[in-house]
Amino acid sequence: RSGFFWNGFATFPDPPKDGVYPNMSLPVTDANLHLYAQTMVANIKERAAWFRTGDVLWPWGCDKQFFNASVQYSNMDLLVDYINKHSAEFGVTVQYATVSDYFQAVYSRNLTWEIRDSQDFLPYSTEPFQAWTGFYTSRSTLKGIARRASSLLHAGESFFTQYVQKHPEGSICKCKALKQLQSLRWAVSEVQHHDGITGTESPKVKDMYMNNLMYGMFNVKKLMASIIFDINNAKKNGEVYSSVYTKGSGKPDVDLYVVVYNPLAWNITTFVTVSVSSEAMSVYDELGHSVPAQVQSSVESQSTYDLYILVAISGLSYRKYSIKPLDGKQSAFIGSSIKYKRRDLTGAGQQSQRLFPVVNSCYQIVFDQNTNLMHSITDRETNQTVQFTQEFLEYHVNGDTKKGPVSDNYLFAPNASAVPVSKAVGLEVMSGSLMTEIRQYFYSNITSQDYIYAVYNRLYSVPEGYDGKLLCRRIEQEYSAGPLELNREAVLRTSTNLNTRQLLYTDNNGYQMQKRPFKAYVNNTVARNYYPMVQTAYIEDDTTRLMLLAERAHGVSSLGNGQVEVMLHRRLWNNLQYDLNNNLTLNDSSVVRPVIWLILGTKAVTNTLYRTSGLALEHRPVVMFGALSGDKPKLPRRLQQNSVPDLPVTVPPNLHLQTLSIPGWRYSSNHAEQVHSIHTGEQKQGDADFSRVLLRIRHLYEVGEDPVLSQPVMVDLKSLLKGLGSVMAVEERSLTGTWDVNTLERWKWKTAQYPGKRFFNSKETSEDFIVTVHPKEIRTFFVYFQVQ
């Protein structure tokens, strides 16, 4: 077997009693040693044709293949020795190596290299009908929860770090708090496994990921609620719930207070949603001033209402709001509802259009009353109108291996073009002073009882006195998709009159944009033109760009001029033996509720908006709430004080404060010393250093992307963090925090295009704590504060 699978196929949790695992390769013996050597050398030489130097990286092993590593190595040792002893005959020498060893060997050849530029290696296909483009969307709910958990971890870490530095006498046990954060850090790390976040794990493993994420999120919310109580020294006259409001949970008619934390290091103006049991509501801030809010019937529940509260919060700060049933004066605007007749799409084409507009200060969205579909969007700044329609379609896929290629957790293999699923659309418009919500319901036909898909379009209007630029410029779309029929893959296709020439741009890593030209293939063209949208995708013509920002990963494609389609959900089952053996079913009968923000505008405008908007979507405010008991209608005295810190942490708009945390590990600053203590077994679990903070700052823009925002930025770390305490020392680290950057030697590769070009190596952290962050650079530091 070319797999060299001497320890066989791992079986957990019940290993075979005789120690013989499935598919074990024959042990290496004197009788077969030469045959094994010939097989291995032939494979190495076949691969050598793909390499530019004589150094061939020969990957040995696959998933779970080293669960009994000693068996693997005792066989391979014999083979390596034999080949090296007969290297003259075989023309090959072999050594065990890390990836680092391989690159060291290649680097020492001192060759000149072409630059691949901004291409990546996607989509990945193992055969013409095996495009691995399904996993971009598989298990959409898990992808969404993982992203929310990651955001909550970021919020909890920055909140705890501020608490430790600013409230050294606080009553919360720091070691227990770190364990609460670590439970979520562990769960978020665990789900990043290549068969985790991809949705390619078995259902029981998916359940484990979900349970661990929910447990970690519960712990961190509980910690954040405890910190708020401790900071405010409040007596517990009503429990702070350690969970975020879920829509449809409708609380009883008591006074509530809501604590909203902004995890970003910029000032934000946005809406948070709270579920309430009555329309008659008033909202007040810490000083008792009325706060703009809007209440309307809930999307999800007949018996509750959605209360949208406009919040303006400084970077890494929190605000407190009280929500009271009507107390004489109504402060929350009540949204009014107009329901439109359900429209049959099959005959709508013959009628003349009946258009009606929905407007805020940035956009006019026009709907067609004959179809209840969107008709166009006008960017009011440029007066540019784009024809704009959206429809849900489904790809029908084969589940029987005898009848052709199958789709599964990994693969997307559609039988044919996507089929429209809706023949009738219902429409309801909720209009108010702060927001208009257009609810579209898609039915399989005009008489269907239940809708199969829905879109909730939200257009925001911001009152004077608030910075509403980001809010105004986004059209928020929340979708409801599912449960699907078996072997269906659901997409939302947006068609415009932009002349895009089927050119799509997506990020494959939440970090850099990639150009995705449409390519025609002999086989499986649709699947092989799907790309990952981790956070961002856009299409554009010479003047206008349509940007999509997502809060979870999706597959995305542009199969026609002016089109972009996003895969929202998949439900699959097939009889592929591998899938059956490993229980890799994707019989996902859930309803998914992803959110996408649309931004339409010139390239210049969208360039300035999309980085910050994408982070605002990923790191939405954390909402915690509690009930105030009836005998105390007002907030406790300490809670009434304005809680906005005097010195919030704020970074410039082209930077993102990516990490502000207290590491839970006692990691030696000297990496060689750390490795030595691990090797010698001397590593001991010490207490965390609470005066040391891990700080990461990321530049959001690429070179040349924006004339102003793409410039390098100078940051005074002492000034930036003065709200947390007195910075005593700053030590720059490698990206992971593992190495002191001053001990790193970066290789300089020769390239054909830019023979003199060198990547800047930002080692300078001057005595006055001022650092420069270059475009797309991430800089990592240990910051040491004065112990109070």
LUMTOR-90796 format. One line per 8 residues: number of its first residue (from 1); their letters; for each residue x, y, z of C-alpha. Coordinates in Angstrom, 2 decimals, decimal comma, m for minus. Layout:
BEGIN
NUM	A	X:Y:Z; ... .
***
This chain:
BEGIN
1	RSGFFWNG	0,00:0,00:0,00; 1,38:3,38:m0,97; m0,29:4,83:2,12; 2,33:3,25:4,40; m0,48:2,78:6,91; 1,30:0,43:9,32; m0,89:1,33:12,28; m4,04:0,99:10,20 .
9	FATFPDPP	m7,28:2,92:10,37; m7,87:4,39:13,84; m11,05:3,18:15,55; m12,25:5,21:18,52; m13,38:4,81:21,21; m13,29:0,97:20,93; m9,90:m0,24:19,68; m9,77:m3,89:18,49 .
17	KDGVYPNM	m8,80:m6,23:21,31; m6,25:m8,11:19,19; m4,51:m4,84:18,25; m5,13:m5,46:14,54; m6,67:m2,30:13,06; m8,49:m2,12:9,71; m6,34:m1,63:6,58; m3,00:m2,13:8,33 .
25	SLPVTDAN	m0,12:m2,13:5,84; 2,19:m5,16:5,94; 5,07:m4,69:8,38; 8,46:m4,02:6,77; 10,53:m7,24:6,74; 13,66:m8,42:4,99; 11,41:m10,15:2,47; 9,52:m7,01:1,37 .
33	LHLYAQTM	12,00:m4,25:2,23; 13,30:m3,82:m1,33; 9,75:m3,78:m2,74; 8,70:m1,10:m0,25; 11,80:0,96:m1,14; 11,02:0,73:m4,87; 7,42:1,84:m4,26; 8,46:4,81:m2,16 .
41	VANIKERA	11,25:5,95:m4,51; 8,97:5,68:m7,55; 6,43:7,93:m5,81; 9,12:10,42:m4,76; 10,39:10,63:m8,36; 6,87:11,13:m9,70; 6,42:14,03:m7,29; 9,87:15,45:m8,05 .
49	AWFRTGDV	8,59:16,58:m11,46; 6,35:19,11:m9,64; 9,25:20,69:m7,71; 11,72:23,28:m8,90; 14,63:22,08:m6,75; 15,92:18,62:m5,92; 14,36:18,94:m2,45; 11,07:17,06:m2,43 .
57	LWPWGCDK	8,62:17,44:0,42; 7,08:13,97:0,74; 4,10:14,14:3,10; 3,78:10,93:5,10; 0,51:10,21:6,86; m3,11:11,29:6,80; m5,89:11,91:9,32; m5,42:9,97:12,57 .
65	QFFNASVQ	m2,54:7,99:11,06; m0,11:8,52:13,94; m2,35:7,44:16,81; 0,24:4,68:17,33; 3,33:6,55:16,19; 5,90:3,99:17,38; 4,52:1,40:14,94; 4,78:3,91:12,10 .
73	YSNMDLLV	8,35:4,93:12,92; 9,69:1,43:13,62; 8,69:0,46:10,08; 9,76:3,70:8,38; 13,16:3,68:10,16; 14,05:0,42:8,37; 12,96:1,86:5,03; 14,83:5,18:5,42 .
81	DYINKHSA	18,05:3,36:6,38; 17,73:0,96:3,44; 17,15:3,71:0,84; 20,04:5,81:2,15; 22,39:2,80:2,11; 21,44:2,19:m1,54; 21,19:5,86:m2,60; 23,54:5,32:m5,56 .
89	EFGVTVQY	21,12:2,71:m6,93; 17,95:4,69:m6,16; 19,24:8,21:m6,89; 17,50:9,47:m3,72; 18,36:10,14:m0,08; 15,66:10,44:2,55; 15,48:12,22:5,91; 12,78:12,95:8,46 .
97	ATVSDYFQ	12,00:16,66:8,23; 9,72:19,42:9,40; 8,31:21,98:6,98; 10,94:24,36:8,38; 13,72:21,92:7,37; 12,30:21,73:3,86; 12,20:25,50:3,39; 15,70:25,85:4,83 .
105	AVYSRNLT	16,94:23,42:2,15; 15,14:25,30:m0,65; 16,30:28,68:0,63; 19,92:27,56:0,69; 19,74:26,97:m3,11; 19,65:30,81:m3,53; 17,30:30,72:m6,54; 15,27:33,58:m8,01 .
113	WEIRDSQD	11,48:33,07:m7,80; 8,42:34,28:m9,65; 5,69:35,86:m7,47; 2,29:34,23:m7,59; 0,73:37,62:m6,77; m2,74:37,65:m5,21; m3,90:34,22:m6,41; m4,63:31,35:m4,08 .
121	FLPYSTEP	m5,18:27,66:m4,81; m8,99:27,62:m4,64; m11,20:25,99:m5,60; m9,67:22,63:m4,75; m10,69:19,72:m6,96; m9,52:16,13:m6,62; m11,30:15,01:m9,82; m13,43:16,74:m12,48 .
129	FQAWTGFY	m16,64:16,11:m10,48; m15,06:16,51:m7,06; m14,91:20,24:m6,43; m14,45:20,79:m2,70; m16,70:23,86:m2,66; m19,58:22,53:m0,57; m17,75:22,83:2,75; m17,78:26,64:2,45 .
137	TSRSTLKG	m21,44:26,44:3,56; m21,87:23,04:5,28; m23,39:23,30:8,80; m24,23:26,98:8,52; m25,54:27,13:12,09; m22,22:25,87:13,51; m20,34:28,40:11,36; m22,54:31,17:12,73 .
145	IARRASSL	m22,19:30,11:16,39; m18,42:29,71:16,03; m18,12:33,27:14,72; m20,35:34,68:17,48; m18,35:32,74:20,09; m15,07:34,09:18,71; m16,44:37,64:18,90; m17,69:37,09:22,47 .
153	LHAGESFF	m14,26:35,73:23,45; m12,64:38,90:22,08; m15,16:41,01:24,05; m14,76:39,03:27,27; m10,96:39,16:27,12; m10,80:42,92:26,57; m13,44:43,52:29,26; m11,59:41,36:31,81 .
161	TQYVQKHP	m8,23:42,96:30,94; m9,65:46,43:31,61; m11,19:45,22:34,87; m7,90:43,77:36,13; m5,95:46,93:35,28; m8,50:49,53:36,38; m9,99:47,74:39,43; m7,07:46,00:41,17 .
169	EGSICKCK	m9,09:45,80:44,40; m12,04:44,13:42,64; m13,70:41,21:44,40; m13,79:38,81:41,41; m11,35:35,89:41,64; m8,96:36,46:38,75; m7,88:32,82:38,47; m11,48:31,63:38,24 .
177	ALKQLQSL	m12,20:34,36:35,69; m9,29:33,15:33,54; m10,71:29,61:33,66; m14,07:30,96:32,47; m12,35:32,70:29,55; m10,23:29,61:28,85; m13,33:27,42:28,52; m14,44:29,59:25,58 .
185	RWAVSEVQ	m10,91:30,03:24,22; m10,59:26,24:24,15; m13,97:25,74:22,43; m13,27:28,43:19,81; m9,83:26,90:19,11; m11,19:23,36:18,97; m13,84:24,17:16,35; m11,13:25,59:14,03 .
193	HHDGITGT	m10,17:21,96:13,26; m10,17:21,25:9,52; m13,16:18,94:10,04; m14,82:21,37:12,48; m15,60:24,83:11,14; m15,74:23,30:7,63; m18,82:21,29:8,62; m17,19:18,04:7,49 .
201	ESPKVKDM	m17,44:16,31:10,86; m20,00:13,68:11,90; m23,24:14,82:13,60; m22,15:13,70:17,08; m18,89:15,61:16,77; m20,84:18,67:15,59; m22,99:18,36:18,73; m19,84:18,23:20,85 .
209	YMNNLMYG	m18,52:21,43:19,23; m21,86:23,15:19,79; m22,06:22,07:23,44; m18,51:23,24:24,15; m19,13:26,60:22,43; m22,41:27,18:24,29; m20,82:26,24:27,62; m17,89:28,61:27,02 .
217	MFNVKKLM	m20,21:31,44:25,92; m22,34:30,98:29,03; m19,22:31,22:31,22; m17,97:34,41:29,57; m21,37:36,13:29,68; m21,57:35,21:33,35; m18,11:36,67:33,95; m18,97:39,91:32,13 .
225	ASIIFDIN	m22,20:40,28:34,12; m20,26:39,70:37,38; m17,71:42,36:36,43; m20,46:44,91:35,79; m21,98:44,19:39,19; m18,61:44,43:40,90; m17,67:47,70:39,15; m20,97:49,27:40,13 .
233	NAKKNGEV	m20,85:47,82:43,61; m24,55:47,15:43,16; m26,59:45,10:45,55; m28,20:42,21:43,73; m31,77:43,47:43,73; m32,65:41,37:40,72; m30,34:38,98:38,92; m28,32:40,08:35,90 .
241	YSSVYTKG	m29,14:37,44:33,35; m25,92:36,01:32,00; m27,32:35,58:28,55; m28,03:37,88:25,66; m31,68:38,47:24,87; m32,90:36,04:22,30; m35,64:37,34:20,07; m38,98:35,94:21,06 .
249	SGKPDVDL	m38,17:35,44:24,73; m40,58:38,22:25,80; m39,95:39,31:29,36; m42,71:40,13:31,87; m43,83:43,72:32,41; m41,07:44,76:34,80; m38,46:47,47:34,53; m35,42:46,07:32,77 .
257	YVVVYNPL	m31,98:47,44:32,42; m29,73:46,60:29,53; m25,94:46,79:29,65; m24,35:47,10:26,21; m20,58:46,61:25,73; m18,78:47,74:22,58; m15,91:45,28:21,88; m14,38:47,47:19,16 .
265	AWNITTFV	m11,78:50,15:19,84; m13,77:52,78:17,92; m16,87:54,76:18,78; m19,92:53,00:17,37; m23,50:54,03:16,64; m25,76:51,06:16,08; m28,97:49,35:17,11; m29,37:46,56:19,63 .
273	TVSVSSEA	m32,52:44,48:19,70; m34,37:43,47:22,85; m37,49:41,32:22,99; m40,34:42,86:25,02; m43,90:41,87:25,80; m45,61:45,20:25,08; m45,54:47,97:22,46; m45,74:50,72:25,09 .
281	MSVYDELG	m42,11:51,21:26,12; m39,75:54,00:27,15; m35,94:53,78:27,11; m33,59:55,93:29,22; m29,83:56,24:29,55; m27,82:56,39:32,82; m28,71:60,05:33,35; m32,43:59,49:32,81 .
289	HSVPAQVQ	m32,46:61,03:29,31; m34,79:59,52:26,74; m33,03:57,32:24,14; m34,23:56,92:20,50; m35,93:53,54:20,11; m38,50:51,80:17,94; m40,77:48,91:18,82; m42,66:46,68:16,39 .
297	SSVESQST	m44,22:43,26:16,09; m41,63:40,50:16,25; m40,43:38,65:13,19; m40,47:35,33:15,03; m43,27:35,45:17,57; m46,93:36,49:17,56; m46,87:37,39:21,27; m43,73:39,57:21,57 .
305	YDLYILVA	m42,27:42,74:20,13; m38,80:43,70:18,92; m37,43:46,83:20,60; m34,61:48,49:18,63; m32,49:50,81:20,80; m30,08:53,29:19,20; m26,80:53,08:21,12; m23,73:55,31:20,82 .
313	ISGLSYRK	m20,78:53,84:22,72; m17,08:54,70:22,96; m14,38:52,14:22,17; m14,16:49,19:24,62; m16,79:50,82:26,85; m20,27:50,00:28,05; m23,49:51,94:28,52; m26,53:51,15:30,62 .
321	YSIKPLDG	m30,10:51,70:29,50; m33,32:51,18:31,42; m36,47:49,97:29,67; m39,76:50,78:31,33; m43,35:50,00:30,49; m45,19:53,19:29,62; m44,84:55,73:32,40; m46,93:58,58:31,09 .
329	KQSAFIGS	m44,77:59,49:28,12; m43,97:57,15:25,29; m40,36:57,35:24,14; m40,11:54,35:21,80; m41,64:54,98:18,38; m44,21:52,33:17,41; m43,60:50,97:13,92; m46,67:50,74:11,72 .
337	SIKYKRRD	m47,39:47,74:9,53; m48,78:47,53:5,99; m49,39:44,05:4,59; m49,47:43,67:0,83; m51,37:41,00:m1,02; m49,41:37,85:m1,86; m48,38:37,98:m5,51; m48,27:35,15:m8,03 .
345	LTGAGQQS	m44,97:35,41:m9,91; m46,05:33,19:m12,80; m48,25:35,84:m14,39; m46,59:38,99:m13,10; m44,51:39,60:m16,23; m47,49:40,71:m18,35; m48,56:43,55:m16,01; m47,17:47,07:m16,03 .
353	QRLFPVVN	m44,94:47,74:m13,05; m46,37:49,34:m9,92; m43,39:50,64:m7,98; m43,13:52,01:m4,45; m40,00:53,42:m2,75; m38,48:52,97:0,70; m36,01:55,74:1,54; m33,36:56,81:4,05 .
361	SCYQIVFD	m30,73:59,51:3,59; m28,33:57,13:1,76; m30,53:54,89:m0,40; m33,85:54,63:m2,15; m34,98:51,01:m2,50; m37,81:50,43:m4,93; m40,16:47,42:m4,78; m42,54:46,20:m7,46 .
369	QNTNLMHS	m46,05:45,64:m6,09; m46,88:43,19:m8,87; m44,18:40,77:m7,68; m43,37:42,01:m4,14; m39,72:41,72:m5,22; m37,02:44,37:m5,06; m36,76:46,32:m8,29; m33,85:48,77:m7,90 .
377	ITDRETNQ	m31,56:50,61:m5,46; m30,49:54,22:m5,90; m27,36:55,55:m4,21; m28,63:59,01:m3,22; m25,14:60,48:m2,96; m24,37:59,90:m6,65; m27,97:59,47:m7,87; m26,82:56,23:m9,50 .
385	TVQFTQEF	m29,63:53,65:m9,87; m28,88:49,93:m10,12; m31,52:47,43:m11,26; m31,65:44,88:m8,47; m33,65:41,66:m8,08; m33,24:38,74:m5,70; m34,59:35,20:m5,83; m34,08:31,95:m3,95 .
393	LEYHVNGD	m33,04:28,92:m5,97; m32,10:25,36:m5,15; m29,57:23,04:m6,73; m30,89:19,47:m6,93; m28,13:17,00:m6,28; m27,74:13,27:m6,70; m27,51:11,02:m3,64; m26,92:7,70:m5,40 .
401	TKKGPVSD	m23,31:6,88:m6,35; m24,61:4,48:m9,04; m26,23:7,43:m10,85; m23,26:9,79:m10,93; m21,32:12,28:m8,81; m22,74:13,09:m5,37; m22,69:16,16:m3,14; m21,62:15,71:0,47 .
409	NYLFAPNA	m20,18:17,72:3,37; m17,08:18,46:1,27; m18,17:18,27:m2,36; m20,67:20,30:m4,36; m21,83:18,40:m7,47; m25,07:19,87:m8,85; m27,08:17,90:m11,42; m27,93:21,01:m13,44 .
417	SAVPVSKA	m28,60:24,72:m13,09; m30,33:25,97:m9,95; m34,14:25,90:m9,99; m36,29:28,82:m8,71; m38,24:27,63:m5,67; m40,85:30,30:m5,21; m43,92:31,01:m7,32; m45,48:33,53:m4,90 .
425	VGLEVMSG	m44,19:36,29:m2,62; m45,86:37,97:0,35; m44,80:41,40:1,61; m45,13:43,34:4,84; m43,62:46,78:5,45; m42,91:47,92:9,02; m42,15:51,63:8,89; m40,94:53,89:11,66 .
433	SLMTEIRQ	m38,85:56,94:12,40; m35,59:54,99:12,92; m35,95:51,96:10,71; m38,02:50,54:7,91; m38,18:46,75:7,77; m39,44:45,14:4,57; m40,39:41,52:5,20; m40,61:39,28:2,13 .
441	YFYSNITS	m42,03:35,76:2,39; m41,38:33,28:m0,41; m43,96:30,50:m0,97; m43,79:27,49:m3,27; m47,15:28,57:m4,78; m49,96:31,09:m4,33; m51,99:28,84:m1,98; m49,17:27,43:0,19 .
449	QDYIYAVY	m49,76:27,62:3,91; m46,16:28,15:5,03; m43,34:30,11:3,47; m40,05:28,29:2,75; m37,78:31,32:2,66; m37,93:34,85:4,01; m35,86:38,04:3,77; m36,04:40,80:6,36 .
457	NRLYSVPE	m34,61:43,97:4,76; m33,73:46,76:7,21; m32,99:50,35:6,23; m31,89:52,64:9,06; m32,45:56,37:9,59; m30,33:58,10:12,22; m31,57:61,18:14,09; m29,52:64,39:14,22 .
465	GYDGKLLC	m26,76:64,45:16,77; m25,65:60,87:16,07; m22,89:59,72:13,72; m24,98:57,59:11,40; m22,62:57,18:8,45; m22,04:53,43:8,81; m25,63:52,70:9,85; m27,14:54,66:7,00 .
473	RRIEQEYS	m24,90:53,06:4,36; m25,82:49,46:5,07; m28,87:47,59:3,88; m29,24:44,78:6,38; m30,70:41,51:5,13; m31,55:38,67:7,48; m32,63:35,45:5,79; m34,66:32,49:6,92 .
481	AGPLELNR	m33,91:29,31:4,96; m35,09:25,80:5,76; m35,92:23,17:6,53; m34,87:22,05:3,04; m35,97:18,92:1,23; m33,31:16,21:1,05; m30,47:16,68:m1,48; m31,10:20,36:m1,99 .
489	EAVLRTST	m28,63:23,24:m1,78; m30,19:26,67:m1,26; m28,82:29,88:m2,78; m29,87:33,51:m2,87; m29,13:34,97:m6,30; m28,87:38,74:m6,68; m29,05:40,05:m10,27; m28,10:43,59:m11,25 .
497	NLNTRQLL	m27,51:45,57:m14,44; m23,87:46,18:m13,52; m21,54:45,10:m16,33; m19,27:42,93:m14,20; m18,08:40,51:m16,90; m18,66:37,67:m14,38; m15,75:38,92:m12,30; m16,14:38,35:m8,58 .
505	YTDNNGYQ	m13,95:39,41:m5,65; m13,97:37,50:m2,36; m11,80:37,13:0,70; m10,66:33,60:1,43; m9,44:34,35:4,94; m11,23:37,43:6,30; m8,03:39,31:5,52; m7,24:39,90:1,85 .
513	MQKRPFKA	m9,40:40,24:m1,25; m8,90:37,83:m4,17; m9,92:38,28:m7,80; m12,17:35,43:m9,00; m12,62:35,44:m12,80; m15,27:33,03:m14,11; m13,74:29,98:m15,82; m15,55:27,59:m18,14 .
521	YVNNTVAR	m14,78:23,89:m17,66; m15,74:20,79:m19,62; m17,30:19,34:m16,44; m18,85:20,73:m13,27; m18,47:24,41:m14,19; m20,92:25,67:m11,55; m19,23:23,99:m8,59; m15,73:24,87:m9,78 .
529	NYYPMVQT	m16,64:28,57:m9,88; m17,65:28,66:m6,22; m15,35:30,44:m3,78; m15,30:31,03:m0,04; m16,74:34,27:1,32; m15,37:34,28:4,85; m16,55:37,85:5,38; m16,60:39,84:2,14 .
537	AYIEDDTT	m17,53:39,55:m1,54; m18,23:42,15:m4,21; m19,02:42,70:m7,87; m18,46:45,97:m9,70; m18,45:47,77:m13,03; m16,47:50,87:m13,99; m18,34:53,17:m11,60; m20,32:51,19:m9,03 .
545	RLMLLAER	m19,65:48,38:m6,58; m22,08:46,09:m4,76; m20,48:44,80:m1,56; m21,71:41,88:0,57; m20,54:41,48:4,17; m21,37:38,27:6,05; m21,39:37,28:9,74; m20,56:33,66:8,92 .
553	AHGVSSLG	m18,78:31,90:6,06; m20,64:31,04:2,83; m19,90:29,76:m0,64; m20,31:32,47:m3,29; m20,22:32,61:m7,08; m20,90:34,85:m10,05; m22,33:32,65:m12,80; m23,72:35,48:m14,95 .
561	NGQVEVML	m22,91:39,09:m15,83; m24,03:41,36:m12,97; m24,89:38,41:m10,74; m23,74:37,20:m7,37; m25,17:34,16:m5,60; m24,59:33,10:m2,02; m25,13:29,53:m0,83; m27,07:29,75:2,43 .
569	HRRLWNNL	m27,89:26,16:3,39; m27,39:22,50:2,40; m29,22:19,29:3,26; m27,72:16,10:1,82; m27,65:12,36:2,13; m25,87:9,87:m0,12; m24,79:6,24:m0,20; m21,08:6,95:m0,66 .
577	QYDLNNNL	m19,35:4,18:1,29; m16,79:6,52:2,83; m19,53:8,85:4,12; m21,55:5,93:5,47; m18,53:4,36:7,20; m17,65:7,65:8,90; m21,25:8,83:9,43; m20,54:11,97:7,43 .
585	TLNDSSVV	m24,17:12,72:6,74; m25,36:16,27:6,26; m29,03:15,55:6,79; m29,38:19,04:8,25; m33,07:19,80:8,75; m32,46:23,09:10,58; m33,67:26,58:9,73; m30,69:28,93:9,30 .
593	RPVIWLIL	m30,82:32,70:9,94; m27,71:34,28:8,38; m27,28:38,05:8,06; m25,65:39,90:5,17; m25,08:43,65:4,92; m25,23:45,17:1,44; m23,30:48,34:0,61; m23,81:49,99:m2,78 .
601	GTKAVTNT	m21,71:52,91:m3,96; m18,63:54,11:m5,78; m15,39:52,17:m5,35; m13,93:55,04:m3,31; m16,88:55,12:m0,89; m17,12:51,34:m0,46; m13,34:51,14:0,10; m13,58:53,49:3,06 .
609	LYRTSGLA	m16,60:51,67:4,51; m16,24:47,94:4,07; m13,37:47,14:6,42; m14,90:48,92:9,41; m18,42:47,73:8,49; m17,25:44,11:8,27; m15,77:44,34:11,76; m18,90:46,09:13,07 .
617	LEHRPVVM	m20,92:43,11:11,81; m18,51:40,54:13,25; m18,10:42,31:16,61; m21,62:43,49:17,35; m22,20:44,82:20,88; m22,61:42,32:23,71; m26,00:42,78:25,40; m26,63:41,72:29,01 .
625	FGALSGDK	m29,74:42,51:30,95; m31,43:42,26:34,28; m34,77:43,01:35,90; m35,17:45,73:38,52; m37,43:44,73:41,38; m40,76:46,52:41,72; m39,92:48,45:44,89; m37,00:50,18:43,18 .
633	PKLPRRLQ	m38,25:51,69:39,95; m35,02:53,66:39,57; m31,58:52,19:39,00; m29,39:51,89:42,11; m27,59:55,20:42,76; m24,22:53,93:41,51; m25,82:52,55:38,37; m27,20:55,99:37,51 .
641	QNSVPDLP	m23,76:57,50:37,13; m22,49:57,88:33,63; m20,50:54,70:33,12; m18,57:55,78:30,04; m14,90:55,74:31,12; m13,03:59,05:30,98; m10,34:57,45:28,85; m11,78:54,91:26,40 .
649	VTVPPNLH	m9,32:52,97:24,24; m9,68:54,31:20,71; m7,58:53,48:17,63; m7,59:55,31:14,26; m10,24:54,13:11,74; m7,74:52,18:9,61; m6,53:50,09:12,56; m8,24:47,29:14,47 .
657	LQTLSIPG	m7,36:46,39:18,04; m7,44:42,67:17,42; m6,37:41,35:20,83; m6,35:42,85:24,31; m6,08:39,92:26,67; m4,27:38,49:29,66; m2,76:35,19:28,48; m3,61:32,29:30,75 .
665	WRYSSNHA	m0,16:30,77:30,27; 3,12:31,44:32,04; 5,12:31,60:28,85; 8,80:32,41:29,13; 9,81:35,41:27,05; 12,87:33,38:26,06; 11,59:30,85:23,53; 14,74:28,64:23,61 .
673	EQVHSIHT	14,43:28,44:27,40; 10,74:27,55:27,08; 11,45:24,74:24,58; 14,27:23,40:26,76; 11,99:23,24:29,82; 9,39:21,33:27,77; 12,00:18,84:26,50; 13,42:18,24:29,97 .
681	GEQKQGDA	9,99:17,98:31,59; 10,72:20,96:33,85; 7,82:23,07:32,62; 5,59:23,88:35,56; 2,18:25,47:35,47; 2,71:28,80:37,22; 0,26:31,58:37,95; m0,65:33,92:35,15 .
689	DFSRVLLR	1,08:37,29:35,12; m1,80:39,75:35,54; 0,41:42,78:34,89; 1,24:41,51:31,37; m1,21:42,11:28,53; m1,09:40,60:25,03; m1,87:43,34:22,51; m2,35:42,90:18,75 .
697	IRHLYEVG	m2,96:45,78:16,36; m3,88:45,17:12,73; m3,79:47,57:9,79; m7,02:47,01:7,84; m6,05:48,31:4,42; m3,85:47,14:1,57; m1,30:49,34:m0,17; m3,05:51,65:m2,65 .
705	EDPVLSQP	m6,57:50,70:m1,58; m7,41:54,18:m0,29; m5,38:57,40:m0,60; m5,67:58,18:3,13; m6,56:54,95:4,92; m3,79:52,91:3,23; m1,06:55,03:4,80; 1,17:53,67:7,62 .
713	VMVDLKSL	m0,06:54,71:11,07; 2,02:55,80:14,06; 0,63:54,68:17,42; 1,73:55,84:20,84; 1,10:52,71:22,91; 1,53:54,52:26,22; m1,07:57,10:25,25; m3,39:54,49:23,65 .
721	LKGLGSVM	m3,50:52,42:26,84; m3,35:55,19:29,44; m6,98:54,52:30,36; m5,89:51,09:31,61; m2,93:52,21:33,69; 0,70:53,19:33,48; 2,65:51,30:30,80; 6,08:50,34:32,15 .
729	AVEERSLT	7,51:48,29:29,26; 6,59:47,03:25,80; 8,13:43,93:24,24; 7,34:43,18:20,59; 6,56:39,54:19,84; 6,05:37,36:16,77; 2,48:37,05:15,50; 1,65:34,16:17,85 .
737	GTWDVNTL	3,32:35,83:20,82; 5,85:32,98:20,99; 9,08:34,74:19,99; 10,75:38,02:20,83; 10,91:39,66:17,36; 14,47:40,77:17,96; 15,56:37,12:17,96; 13,91:36,40:14,60 .
745	ERWKWKTA	15,91:36,34:11,39; 13,65:36,82:8,38; 14,80:35,22:5,13; 14,94:37,48:2,10; 13,95:35,59:m1,05; 15,11:36,72:m4,48; 12,19:37,49:m6,79; 12,16:38,12:m10,54 .
753	QYPGKRFF	9,64:40,98:m10,52; 11,05:43,00:m7,65; 14,76:42,06:m7,32; 15,40:44,87:m4,84; 12,14:44,65:m2,91; 12,29:43,79:0,78; 9,41:43,28:3,12; 9,64:45,92:5,84 .
761	NSKETSED	10,61:44,39:9,13; 9,05:46,56:11,82; 11,26:45,85:14,76; 11,49:49,42:15,94; 9,68:50,03:19,23; 11,25:53,27:20,31; 11,92:54,24:23,89; 8,89:56,55:23,79 .
769	FIVTVHPK	6,54:53,61:22,96; 5,66:54,90:19,46; 5,26:52,20:16,80; 4,38:52,34:13,10; 1,86:49,91:11,63; 2,15:49,43:7,86; m0,65:48,38:5,46; m1,95:44,86:6,17 .
777	EIRTFFVY	0,56:44,43:9,00; m0,33:42,84:12,34; 1,95:43,76:15,23; 1,93:41,83:18,50; 3,22:43,05:21,88; 3,53:42,11:25,51; 2,62:45,26:27,44; 3,66:45,42:31,09 .
785	FQVQ	1,65:47,70:33,37; 2,70:49,15:36,69; 1,36:46,87:39,43; m1,08:48,85:41,55 .
***
